[in-house]
Amino acid sequence: MASSSSSAPWKQLLLNALDANAKLQHSSFFQLATIASNGRPSNRTVVFRGFQEGSNKIQINTDCRTRKIEEIKHCPFGEICWYFTDSWEQFRISGRIDIIDGSNSDPVMLQQREKAWFASSLKSRLQYLGPSPGVSCASEEPFKKYSLDPSSGPVATFCLLVFVPEQVDYLNLKSHERLMFTSKRNADGFECWMLEKINP
């Protein structure tokens, strides 16, 4: 069974799961795994920042000084693992990750980055002014309070990650249903999603 990318059935399943678990704050958190330069897996929890408008691409905000940026530059592939505790649904989404930072030359991508910046709370934006993540506290200056003009655009350390899904493994533990969605290109070069029911 195939469907076009604009109506990918896994996306509706994910939107339904988000809606069903909306009362749980942690439902907007998922794990993002990348590959470190030493070939070992590297995993962390990130916040879902919505789908890129008119697409199936997942947006993630991050600091360009974090280790995952170098890992993605080294190997642009990653996997999302998202479990919804109320509805007992798991999504494992594998694909490619694009980095949009301030040095990007594409005006459309820079606009997407700016839109993501202003969609974040002021408290969230302030964290990009702090010390470099993962660096020893002894090598940084003491903690200080930062301020930011709410109308000012993205700071240099703000980065938008765009996760481009290529395969989605969906598991529903209540209905004992497992579906595998795989992205393919048809003869005309358009993206289609193939659906296969598999054993849980």
N, C-alpha and C positions, 0 to 999 in steps of 0.2 A: 504494500500500500504506500502511495506517495502523496505528498502535498507540497504546495509552494512555500517558500521561506516566509512570506508575509503572513501566512496562516498556520505556522508550525504548531501542531497539536500539543507538543510538549510545553510550549510557551503558555498556552491556556491552562494546562495542568498546573504549571508553576504559579500562575496568577491566582488560580483557584485555591492553591495551598496557602499562598500568602494571605488571601482573604479569610480563609478558614482559621488561620492561626494568628490573625491580626492583633488579638488581645495580648499576645505574648511578645514582649519586647525583643526577646532573643530570636524571634522568627526572621528578623531582617539581617541576622548574622550568618555567615557561612565560612567554611574553610577553603582557603586557596592554596594549592600545592604547586610549587615550581621545582626546577632542578638546579641545585647549586653547582658552582663551577667544578667542584670535586666529584660531581656525578651522583651525589646523594640527594634524597628528597628533602625539601624545605617547605614547611607548612605553617600557616598562621590564620587567625580569624580576621575577617574583614567585614565591612558593612555594604549591603546591597544598596546602590544608589540609583536604581531604576534601569530601565532599558533605554538604549539610545533611540531617539524618536524615529518611529517608522521602521524599526528593525528588531532583530532577536538578540542584538549585542548587549551584553551586561556591563554596566558602568561601576567602577570602583575608584574611590579617591585614595591617594597615598602621597607620602612625602618622597620627593625624588632622591633623598639621602638614605632611604632605607635599602637594606640588602637585596630585597626582591627586585629592585630596578636593575641592578647588575646581573642578577640571575636571569631575568627576562631578556636582557640584551644578549646574554650568552646563549640562552635557549628560549625562544618565544612561546613555548608550549606549556600548558598548565592544566590543572583539573580542579574543579569546584566540587565540594561535597556539602550538601545542604540537607539537613534533617529537620522535619517538622514534628515536634513532639505531640501535638494534639491530634493531628490527622494520621500519624504514623507513616509519613511519606518521606522517601529519600530521593534526591536528585544527584546523580554524579554526572557532571558536565565537563567534557574534555574539549579543548580547543586551543586557539592561538590568542596571544595577548599583545595588543598594540599599546604603545606608550605615547601619550600626548603631553609633552612638557612645553615650557615657554619658548624653547628653541625651535619648535616645529614651524615649518615654512608654509604649511597649508592653512589658509585663513578660515576655512570651514572647521577644521579640527581645533584651531585656536578658539573659535567661537563656542565649540562644544565644551572646551576646557573652562572657558569663562562662565558659561551657563551652569556647569557643575559646581563651580566655586560659589556663585551666588545662591545656588539651591541648598548649600550647606549652612548650618547655623553659624552664628558669629563665634560661639564657643569652639566649634569644630575648626573654623578657619584660624583661630588664634594658635592652635597647636603647631601650625606650620612656621611660626615665628620662634619656637623654642629651640633648645639645643639639638644637635644632630642625634637622631635615634640610634641606639645601639652602641654609642660611644661611652667610654668610662666617665663617670661623673667627675672624677678627679681631674680630668683633662678639660673640663668645661667650667665656665664661670658659674657662680652660685645662682640658684633659682631666682628669677625676677619676674615681675608681673609685666605682661605685654599688653599693648593696646593697638587697636586697628580701626581705621576709618571704615565703617560698614559699606560705604559706597565705592571703596577702592577695589580695583581688580585683583586677579590672582597674584600672589607673591611668587617669587622665583622657585621656591621649594615645593609648590603645589603641583601635583601631577595627576592626570586622569588616565586610568587604565581602562581599555576597552577590550573586554573578553569576547572573542568571536567563537561561538559554539560550533563544534563539528560533529560531536556525538553526545547524546543524552541517554543515560541509563536511569530509568524511572522505576522505583519499587514502592508498592503500596502494601504495607504489612497487614492492613485490615482486610483488604479484598484478596490478598495473596496474588496480586497481579504485578508482573514485571514487563516493561516495554523498553525496547531499544530503538532509539531514533538516530538515524545516520544521515548526514548531509552528503548529497551527491550533486554533480553537475549533469544536467540533461544535454541532449544533442545541440540545443540552442545556446548552451553556456549558462543557463539559469540554474540557480540553486533549488534543489528539491530535497524534501526530507522523506527518507524511507522508514517505514515502521515495521518492526518485527516483534511479535510476542514471544517471550522466552521464559524459561522456568525460573521461579523466584530463587 
